[in-house]
Amino acid sequence: MIAVLSALLLFLASATVVLNWIHAGQTIARRLRGDRRTVSLVYAVPQILVWMAAVLHYRADPPTLSAWLFATVALADVSLYCIVFGLLSAPIRRLRTGARSTSRHD
């Protein structure tokens, strides 16, 4: 029963990953047409679902799925890369705007 629940959570996570990629593609297509509106991604939900599926899976008596399957679903998500890029670029943006405001002498 635990293995079935784990597989169901992994399936929901992979469906969310596919929908995130579709939404990212729609956002890119809109920007190419000149429309600045975005289609929202579902951030962190696929990673949480994969983590819950992995925990439940390894609590089951005979683990049936391999670990690479969980890692593949988690790493295939585009929202993960948006989160990582946002966390890495925020300090750089802050340093650049701080350097501009202090170097300006009016």
Number of C-alpha atoms within 10 A of each C-alpha: 7 15 20 13 14 24 19 14 22 25 17 17 25 22 13 21 26 16 16 21 16 15 18 18 13 15 19 17 13 15 13 10 9 9 11 10 10 14 14 12 19 16 18 13 16 27 23 14 23 25 19 16 25 24 12 18 24 16 13 15 9 9 14 11 14 10 12 9 12 19 14 12 21 23 14 15 23 20 23 19 13 13 13 10 11 12 11 11 12 11 11 11 12 11 12 11 11 11 11 10 10 8 8 7 5 3
